[in-house]
């Protein structure tokens, strides 16, 4: 780029920022935060153009700035360049799309595994909650949205995709071949532990609330009067299923609230005629509990319907919107938060347990020793400290009936 062209770019950029800033000042003289931000951005751009060691690639600089801008908001907002968005749309149209079965988010600037579906290719390849995907298909996830990461993982069934995985508790990545496959619909696991009913929800897909109602009615007919509801590793499915599931337990009160700057406030309430389980219940949660399962847990916990046993949930219950841009790029923007009945945004801090249970991975968090990955829960086990604590609470009469 010649000096003349460089000067023209800088001048034009500053002119645009000045024009926008002036318009903002004329419209809102009582708040100049936006104007200040635009001025700083223009100043930074000018120094990059004039003082950087080499001539910067403006398109790369702009894309990087936009990635950083969106990802500074929350783990699910992001930016896709025109090419990335075009690739994403092409993959969405593909028939028989293969998936690996991992639920992703952003943490520490990289893509992280929130949970894996049972019997999925991701589980069989050894992925676990807390693993970091440093790269997917040779592309670093540092400047990659969650939507784009999922698009790279998905592909034709029977094919594989390479990922550089930093295991939980370790620092060096290892290369893993992740097979893609057609995922089966996970169903609720129903079991008994002595005189206590046990239900594990691996996902909150369409129809899960109805399946849960049937399981609860079966346990009630069998004379079961205590329940452990396991929401660990439950991180997929619409929030609406979580709300419908909560209505099976909570007879009155607010279950959740959805609200955003451009989204009208929606309050989701209990429905007395939908309650099917009034006996005591304990709810198991962890950092692999996400989305609709968090709304379900918070509804039971805040309404004093159950103890929340285990660890703090991941924090992802929110609504996103895909916004195409004029140049062919797209934004993935969080437009509304789900709030707990007590008024806390779930995406900010997750849902805390009312009864915390520390695991070996938590105890080793401040040491150099690599902590073992948390196992994927499949069957209730008495050597599971979280289940043991829930059983103690139920036998001790701490759990409340509706």
N, C-alpha and C positions, 0 to 999 in steps of 0.2 A: 504494500500500500504506500503510495507516494505521500510526501509531507502535505501536499495540497489536498489530497483526498482525505488524509487523516484529520487535517484541520477542519475540513468541511463536515466530516462526521461528528466531530466534537461540537462544533458550532451548532449544527442542526439539533443534536441531542440536548444541548443546553437551552436552545431556543424552545424546544418542545417542553422541557421541564419547566422553564420559566413561564411559558404560556399556561400550562396546566396549573402551576402554582399560583399565578396571578388570578386565574379564574376561580381557584379555590378561595383565595383571600377575599375576593370580591363577594363571594357567596357566603363565606363563613369566617368573618373576621374575628370571632370570639374563640376560635380554636385553630391554631396554626401548626398542629402536629404533622398533618399530611404535607403541608408546604415545606416544613423543615426536612422531612424525610426525602422529598423529591430533590431538595437542594443538595443534601448530603449525597444522594445517589448520583446526581449530576457531577458533583465534585470528584467522587471516586472514579467515575467513568473517565473524566478528563485526565486524572493522574495515570490511570491504566493506559490510556492512549498515548500520553506524552512521556511517561517516565518508566514504563515497564521495560525489562531487559530486552525484549524482542517484540516485534509487531504481533499483538494479540489477534486471535481469530474471533471476530465479533460475534459470530453465530454461536460458538462454543461458550464464550463469556456470557452471552445473554441466556443460553440454555442453563448454564450452571447457576446463574443468579436466580432464575425462575424456579429451578429445582430447590434451591436453598430457601427461597421465600415461602414456597408452599409447605415444605417439610418442617419449617420452623413452627407451623401452626399446630399440627398434630400428626400422629403416625400414619394417618390414612389420606390426608390431602397430598396432592402431587401434581406434577406437570409432565405432559408427554409432548415431545416435539412432533412436527407434522409426519415425519417418517414413522416414529414410534406409534402414533395414533392410527396411522394407516395400517400398520402391521397388526395392531390390536383389533381393529375392525375386521380385518381379513380372517383372523383366528376365531373371532366370535361367530363368523358365518360358517365355519367348518363343521361338517357333520361328523358325529361319532367322535367327538373330541376326547382325547385321553388326558387323564389327570394323575398327579402323584399322590394326592390326598393329604397335603400339608396346608394348615391355616397359617397365613403369614401376616406380619406387621413390620413396622420400622422401630428399631431401638438402636441407640449408639451410632446412628447414621447408616446402619446396615439393615438388611432384611433379616428378620428373626422368625424362628418357628414358634408359633403360639401353641399349637397342638397338632397331632396327627390322628387321622381317622383309623379306627381299628381295622386290621387286616388290609390296609391300603399298601400300595407300593412304597410309600414313604416310610411306613412302619417297618416293612420287611427289609428296607435298605438301612434301617437303624437310626432314622431321624427321630429326635425327641424334642419335647418342649424345652425351649431355651437355647437350642442350637442356632448359630448364626450362619446364614448363607452369605459368605463373603463374595462369591461370584456365581453366576448362573450362565451356562453356555458360553463361558469365556468372558462375560461382561461383568464388571464390578457392580455391586448393588449399592455402592455409595451414593450415586446420583440417579437412583432408580425408584420409581413409585411402586407401591404394593401391587397396583393393577398391572404394571409392566412386568414385575417379577412373576406374577401368576401367568401372564401371557407367555413368558419364556418357558416356564415349567410345563405348560400344557402343550399338547401336540398329538400327533397320530398315535393311536393305541398300538402298543407293541414296540414303540421306539423308546430310546432313553435320552436323558439330558444330563450333562455333567454339571456338578455343583461343587464348589470349594466350601467345605463345611468346617466351621470352628465349633467343636463339641463343647457342650456346657462344662465349665470348669477347666478348659484347656485354652491355649493361646495360639497354637499352630493349626492351620487348616489342613484338612485331608480331602482328597478328591473322591467323590462318590458318584457312581452312576445310578441315576434315579429312573426306574422304569415308569412308563406311562400306561395307564390302563383305564378301562371303564369302571367307575366306582359303583359298588352296590349300595343300596339305601341302608344305612345303619338302623337297626331296630333297638328298642329298649331291652335291656337285660333285666329280667326279673328273677329274684332268688330269695332265699330265706337264710337268716343266721339265727339259729335257735328259734325263739318266738318273735323275732323281729323281721319284718319285710324289708327287702332291699331292692331298689330300682336304680339302675344306672342309665343316664341319658347320654349317649355318645354324640348326639347332634340334635338340633331342633329343626329338622326339616319339615316340610309340609305334612300335616297329619299327625305329628308326634303328640300334640296335646290330646287328640282323640284317642290315640293308642295309650297314652298315659292314663286317661280316664278309665279305659277298660281294665288296665292292670290294677288300678286302685280299687275298682269295684270288685274285682276278683279276690283281692286280698281281704276286702271287707267281708265278703261272703264266707271266706275261709276262717273268719274270726280273728284275723290279725289286727292288733291294736297299737302297733308301734312301727315306725317307718324310717329308714335311712334313704334319702334321696341324694344320689351321687352325681354332681355336676362337674366333676373334674374332667378335663380334656374335652369338655363340651364347648365348642367355639364356632359352630356353623349354624346357619338357619336364620329365618326372619325373626325379628323381635316380637312380631305379632304372635308367634307360637309360644314365646316365653310368657307373654301376658296371658294368653289363653290357659297356659299351664298353671300360672299363679292363681287364676280364678278357681281352680279346682281345690285350693287349700284355704284361701283367705276369704272370710265371709263379709268383711266390711273394710272400708278405707280406700286410700289411694294406692295404686300399684306402681305407677310410674307417670312421668310427665315428659313430653317431647316439646322442645322449644328452640327457636333460633331467630336470628335477625329478620329473616324473610319467611320463616315458617310459623304459622299461627300456632299458638300454644294448644296442645292436646293433652287432656288429662285422662288417664286410663284408670278406671275404678273397679273395685271388686263387684261381683254379681252373686248375691246370696243363693240364688236358685241354681248356680252352676257348681257349688261346692259339693264334692263327693268324698273328701277325706277330712274328717274332723278330729281324728285321733292325733296323738303326738307325732312329730316329725323332726328329724335333724337333717340339715342340708350340708353336704360336703363341697368345698370350693378350693381352688388353688389358682396359681398364676396361669394355668392353662384353661381357666374358665373365662369365656369371652362372649361379647355380644348379647344375644337374647338370653343366654343362661345367666348373665350378670343381672339383667332386669328381673328375671325370675327369682334369683337369690335375694336381691335387695328387697323385693316385694314381700317375701316371707320374713326376712330378717327385720326390716323396719316396722313391720306390722306386728312384731312380737309373736309371730306364728311358729318360728323355728329358730334355733341357734344356727349360726353359720360357722362350720367347723373346718379348720385347715389354715389356708393362707390367703392373702389378698388376691383378688382377681386381676386379670390383665389390664382392663380398662379400655374398652373399645366400643361401647354401646352408643352409636351415633348414626346419623343418616348422611350419606354422601350423594353428590350430584355430579354427573359428567357434563361439562360445559365446553362444547366445541368453540374454537376461536376462528377468526376470519382467515388466518394464514394456514389453516389445516391442523394446527396443534389443538390440544385439549387440556382443560384443568379437571382434576378430581378434587372437589371441594366439599369439606364437611359443612353442611348447612344447618344442622340441628343436633342438639345433644339430648340424650335420654337422662333424666334425673331420677334419683332415688326418691321414695316417699318423703324422706327428710330434707330433700331439696339439694342434694349434692350431685354434681355432674359426674357420671360414671367414668367418662373418658379421661377425666383429669387425674383421679386417684384410684380408680377401680373401686371394688366393694370390699371393705375390710372384714375379716372374720370377727365374730363375737367371741369365739373360743379359738385361739391360735394354737396350732400344733406345728412345732418345728421339725423338719425332716433332716436327714443327714446332709443333704445338699445345702440346706440353710446353715447348718452348723459349721460346714467347711468353707463358707463363702469368703471368710477373711483370712484364709490360709493359702499357702502355695500348693497344697495337695489338691489334685483333681477330684472333684466330687463326682460320685456316680450319677448318671442321668436318672431322673425320676422314671419309674416304670410306667408303661401305658396300662391303665387300669382295665381289666377285663372281667375278672371274677372277684367277688368279695373275699377278702382274706383276713383272718384274725390277726396275722402279723402286720397288718397295715395299721400304723399308729393313728391315722385319722379315723378309720372305721372303729378302732378300739375306743377312741375317745367318744365318738358318737354313741356307741353302745353303752358306755358308762353313763353318759348323760341321760339316755332313755331309761336305763335301769334305776338311776337315781331319782327319776321323776322330775328332772329339770325341764324337759321339753313340755311346751304348752299345747293343750288341745284347743280347737276352735270353739 
